[in-house]
Amino acid sequence: MKGAVRRFRGLPLRSRLALLVTVAVAVAVAAAAVVCWFVVRNVLVSSLDDALSENRVPDSWVRTMIDDSGQCRRTIVGQKEAPNLLKQTVQVVDQTGNSCVVLGEQTITLERQDTEVALRESPHAFHNATASNGAEYRVFTYPLDGTPYAVSAARPLSEVDDTLNNLALVLTVVAGIGVIGAGAAGLWVARTGLRPVDRLTEAVEHVARTEDLNLRIPVDGDDEIARLSESFNSMTASLASSRDLQQQLIADAGHELRTPLTSLRTNIELLARSEDTGRAIPPDDRRALLASVKAQMTELASLIGDLQELSRPDAGQGGAKVQVVALHDIVETALERARLRGPELTFTADLAPWYVRAEPAALERAVVNILDNAVKFGPPGSAVEVALKGGELTVRDHGPGIPAEELPHVFDRFWRSPTARSLPGSGLGLSIVARTVRQSGGEVALASAEGGGTVASVRLPGAATPPPETPETPLEAPAGTSPG
């Protein structure tokens, strides 16, 4: 059995569908044929019973065939006075179970129910019996009025069996034709129904062979195959977009790495040439050169760190564990680092408690990047205003601001404003901010502030009080707050 199942599963899908359809139709046709055969048999037997009961030999004639001692005088077969046109056999049955034939050539085997009719224990009886020649007969036994006898009239069941045999032959032929037709129809339906799957298979094989992610499958209708085709098209479109983004990231990263690497190579070559030629570089120039090398290495390390952050898997897919964190504490920690980086700036903070679900390290890095942006563009002596109210964090600087035409690009990777190309940075800081905030279910935006400068706003869903449950428990903002 298991071997048959394995062989069946090893067949192509269209062959399995055609075979299943054929088997299902064969079972249905066989069941219908069997039911039809039994129904017709019952009808024919019932008709034969009606004929036996309605066409009885006259009782007066039967009584003339019995002498005073209860013995049959003779057997009449085909005589003019009682022609046996229906090939029936008529017997007289007494109350002791003996019988004699009064019409017909065959003797019919008696049953107990025939004697019961003679004893008047039963009004009549129908049953099948075997004749002396081995043939099957249908027997109808009824009492002979005015005598202690019963009459058994029997007709051969060949009248029914011949019709049933012809019917069985017809049903077999029709069922065979039906099964063959069902198999052909099942194979045609399987081929027609699986043609879109064949196209999908060819498309997948083409993509695997050529890595051409621009291939699209035509979608017809809205059935399961159409939805599968739509899903495949969406998958290839997503893969193509992801590959384009990867290629763009590699190209941008290569472009950004080329500048500090070129500068490093130049400075190191100057140092090496000084050592090779024996001509010392003036101390001030040497210190400036080493400071430049250190700055370039710091820039490279920052760029590589940002690239690693952007290439890290999303939360829940290999990233750090998400937990409930106090956003106000993270902002306070980031402010301490920002004060060290911008000692000439004045920082003001108005932080209300707010708890969110996020990755602590990633969220702190995002807040630090926002504050670093404000430190970078804030003129000396200006103020950086930080506020956290109702789940919205705002950081406002008093720098030159961002032109309106540049605002749509501020979160793009490696994008840097033309006015900020001379400032340090990789162009990835705000991209990291946008990614982290989106993973935490929030929103981030940059806009020009009234009176000059830029205001960055981050809205994260959360609550003003920590939840009593475990850190994995989702947070819901209370009424009256703006969770974003």
N, C-alpha and C positions, 0 to 999 in steps of 0.2 A: 504493500500500500504506500509506504513512504517512498519507495523507488518510483512508483507511478506519479506521485505528487511532485517529486523532484524533476522527473522528465517533463511533466506538464508545465512546471515553472520555467523550465529551460526553453520552451517554445517561444517564438516571437509573439509580441502582444496581439497582433492582428490574428495570428493562428489561434491563440487562446480564446479571443473573443468569438471567432467563427465557430470554434469547437463548442464553446459554452452555449452559443445560440442554437447550434445543431442539436446538442444534447437536450436543451430545454424544450425545443420544438418536438423532438422525438418522444420525450416523456409525455408531453401534453397530448400528442397525437395517439400514442399508445394507450394512454388513460381514456381518451375519448372513444377509441375503437373498442376497448374492452367494455366500457359502459354501454356503448351502442349495441354490441353483440349480446350482452345479457338482457338489455331491454327488449330487443327483437325476439330473443329466445322466449322470454316470458310472455310476450304478446302471442307468439305462435303456439306455445303450449296452451295458453288460455283459449285461443281460438279452437284448438283441437279438442279441449275439454268441452267447449260449448257445442261443437259438432257431435261429440259422443252423447251428450245429454239430450240434445234436441232431435237427433235422428236415431232414436231407439227402435229396436225390433219390436213389433207389436207383442204385447204380453199374451194375447190369445194364441198367437202362433207358437210362442215358446212353450205354453202349457200343453199344446198338442204334441210336442216333442218328448214329453215325460209320461211314462206309463204309471200305473197305479203303485208299482213298487218303488218309484222314485228314480228309475233308471232312464237314461236318454235312449230313445228308440233308434235314432239314426243321426247322422251328421249330414247336413245339407250344404253342399258347396256348389255354387253357381247354378242352381236349378232355376227354372223359369218362375216358379212360384215365390222364390226368395233369392233373387240374384245377388251375389256378393260383389257389387261394383266397387266398394271402398276397401276391399281386401281386409275386412274386419273379421274378428273371431268373437263368437258369442258362446259363453259357457254358463251352465247352470251350476250353482254352488249350494250345497245343503249345509245344515247347521253343524255337521260333524267335520267339515273341512274337505269333503269330497266334491268332485266336480266332473262334469261331462260336457263335451263340446256339442253344440247343436247347430253351429254355423262356423265354417272356416276349416282350414287344414291344420292349424297349429294348436297345440295345447299351451295355455298360459299358466305359468307358475303362480299358485295362489299365495296371498298374504293373509296375515291375521286379520287385517281390517276387512277383507272380503267376508270372512266367516262372521265378523261382528255385524255386518249388514244383514246376513241371513238370520242371525239371532235377534235381529231388530235392536241391536245395541247402538247402531249408528244409522242415520238416514241414508247415507251414500258414502262413497269413497272414491278418490282419485289417486292413482299412484302409477309408478313405472314398474314393469315386470319383464322377465325374460321368457321368450317363447321356446318351444321345443327345438326350434332350428337355431337358437342362439341369438335371434334378433330381439331388439328392444321394442316394447310395445307400451302404449299409453292405455291404462285400464280405467274404466268407469264402472263401478259396481253399484247396483240399486236393487231394492227389494222387489220380488215378483208378487204382486198383489194376489191374495187368496190362497197362497201356498206358503210353506215353510222354507222357501228357497229364495235365493238372490240370483240376479243375472249380472254377469261380468262381460261388458262389451269392450273390446280392445282393438286399437288400430296401431299400425307400425309407426314408430317415432322417426322412421326415415323420411316421412313427410316434412317433419320439422328439421331434421339433421341435414337433409340435402339443401334446404334453403339457407341454413346457418353456415354450411360449408361454402356455399357460393358467396354469402355475405362476408365470411372471413377472408376469402380470396380477394374480394373487391377492396375490403378495408386494408389488407396487407399491401396491395398494389398502391392504393391511394396514400397510405401512410409512408410507404417507401418514397413515392414521388414527392410527398410533402417534406420529408426529412432531407432529401437531396436538394430540393428547392430552398429549404431553410438554410442548409449549409452554404449554398451558393449566395443566397441573400445575406447571410451573416458575414461571409468573406467580403462581399461588396460593401456592406455597411462598415465593416472594420476598416477596409482600405479607404473608403471615403471619409469616415470620421477621424481616422488617424493621419490623414494627409497634412493637416496643419501641424501635427506633432512631428511629422517627417520634415516639414519646412523648418520647424524650430530646431530639430536635431541637426539639420544641415547648417543652420545658422550658428549653432553652438560649435560645431566642428570647424566651421570657417573661422570663427573668432579664435578658437584654440590653435588653429593652424597658422593664421596670418596676423593674429593680435589686432585685427581691425575692429575697433569698438564703435565705429560709425555705422555699422550695419543695423538696419531696422527691419522688423518683420511686419508686413501688412496686417492690420487688425480688421476683421470682419465680424460684425455682430457683437453680442455681449455675453456669450456663453463662457464656459469654463476655459475652453481653448483660447478664446479671445482675451480673457483676463490673464491667462498664462503668457500670451504674446505681449500684452501690455506690460506685465511684470518684467519680462525679459528685456523689452525695450527700455524700461526705466532703469533696470540694472546696468545695461550697457551704457546708457547715458550717464549714470552716476559714475561708473568706472572710467568712462572717457573724461568726465569732468575732473575726477580725482587724479587721473594721470596727467591731465593738463596742468592742474594745480601743482603736482609734484615737479613736473618739468619746469614750470615757472619758478617754483621755490628754489630748485637747483640752480637755474640760470641767475636768479636774483642773488642767491647766496654766493655764487661764484663771482658775480660782479662786485658784491660788497666786500668779499674777502680779498679781492685782487688789490684794492687800494692799500689797506694796512700791510699786506704781505709785501707789496712793492716798496713801500716806505721802509719796512723792516729790513728788507734785502739791501736797499741802498745804504741805510745806516750801518748795517753789519759789514758791508763791503768797504765802507770808509774806515771802520775800525780795523778791519783785516789789512787793508792797504797800508794803514799807518804802521801796523806791526811789521809788515813785510819790508817796507822801504826804510824803516827806522826813523822816519820823520814823525815826531810826536805832535799830536793835536793839542792846541792850546787848552789849558785846563778848563776855561769857561766853555769853550766849544765842546770839549769832551763831555762835560757835565750836561750840557744841553742835548748832546747827541744821545747819551745814555738815558736822559729823561724822556726823549722822544721814543727810544726803543721801549722803555717801560710803558709809556702811554699806549703805544701801538699794541704791545702784548696784552695790556689790560682791555683794549678795545676788542682784540681778537677773542679773548676769553669771554667777554660779555656777549659778543655776537654768537659764539658757539653755544653759550648757555641759553641764549634766546632761541636758537635753532633747535636745541634739544627740548626746550619747553614746548615749542610748537609741534614737534614731532611726537610728543608723548601721547599715548592712547587716551581717549576720552574717559571720563569718570565712569566706573562700572565696567570698563573693558580693559582692566590692567592698570588703571591709575590708582592714586592714593585713595584711602578710604574716606568716604564722605561722612561727616559727623556734624553735630550741632556745635556752632562756635559763636562766640560773642563778637559781633562785628565792631562794636565800639572799642573793645580791647585791641583788636587787630589794627584799627585805625590809629589808636594811641601809640602802639609800637611802631607803626610806619612813620608817624609824625616825629618820633625821636630820631629815626634815621634821617628823615628829611631835614631836621634842624641842623644835624651835623654836616650835611651836604650843602646847605644854604645858610651859613651863619649870618650873612648880611641881610637876610630876609626876616620878616616878622610873621610868625604863625599864630593864628587865632583858631580856637577849636570850641565848638559847641556840640557835644556828643551825647545823644540820648541813648539809653540801652536798646539794643536790637540784636536778636539771636536769629541766625540763619543756618541752613544746611549747606555745607560746602567743604571743599578740601582746604584745611587751614593754611598750608604752605602756599598753595596756588592763589588763594584769596589775598593773602598778605603780599605776595609778589605783585598782584594786580593793583592793590592800593598803593604800594611803593612806586610802581610805574607811573600812576597818575600824579602822585606828589612830585616825583622826579621831573615830570613834564612841566609842572608849575614852577619848580625850582630853576629849570633850564631857561625858561622864558621870562621869569619874573625879574625886573630890573632891581639892582641893589637898593635897599632901603624900602622896597615896596612890601605889601602884605599879601600873605596867602591865607584865604579864609576857608576853613574846613567846618562843615556842619553835617550832622547825622540826625535826621528827624523823620519819624514815621517810616523808616525803612529806606529813605532816600539819602544817599551820601552825595554831597556837593563839594567840589574843590574849585575855588575861584582865584585866579591870579590877575595881576594888573599889567601883564605883558602886552606885546603888540597885537595879540589876538590872531584869529585865523580868518582869512578872506572867505566869503560865502562860497565861492566856486571851488575851494579846496576842502570844505567840510565833508562832502560825500566820500573823500578818499582817505580820511585820517586813520581809519582802521584797517586799511589795506597793508599787506606785508611789504616791507622795505620801502613804503612810500614816505617821502620826506618833503616837506615844503621847500620850495626853492630858496626861501629866505633863511632856512635852517640847515642848509647843506654844510655850512662851515662849523656847525655845533656838533659836539660828540653825540653818538647814538647810532643804533643800527637800523632804525625804522621798524623795529619789531615790537616795541614796548606796548603800543596801543593795540596791536593785533593780539598780543597775549591777554591784555585787559578784556577785550571783546570776547575772546574765546572763553576765558574763565567765568565771566559774568553770565554768558549764555548757558554754560554747563550748570550753573547754579540756578537757572530758571529766571534770571533777571534781565535787565535792559541797561544799556550804557549809551550815552550821547555826549557830544561836545557841541557847544554853541558859543557865539560871541556874547560877552556880558555887557550890560548897560554901563556906559562910561569907560569902555575899553577893557581889554583882557579877554580871557576865556574862562568859561565855567564848564566843568566836567560833572556829569550827574550819573550816579549808579543807583538803580532801584532793584532791591533784592527781596523776594518773599520771605517772611519770617514773622516774628512776634516780639513784643516788648518785654516778655518775661520768658525765662527758660522753661521748657516743658518738663513735667514730672517724670515722663517716661524715659526710655533709653534713648541714646543719641540717634538711633535709626528711626525714631518716631518722626513723621512729617510734621512740619510746623504750619500753622494756619494763622494768618494775620487776624487780629481782633477787629471788631467793628470800629469804624472810624479811622483806620489806618490805611496806608497805601502800599500794599506789598509789591506792587509792580506786576 
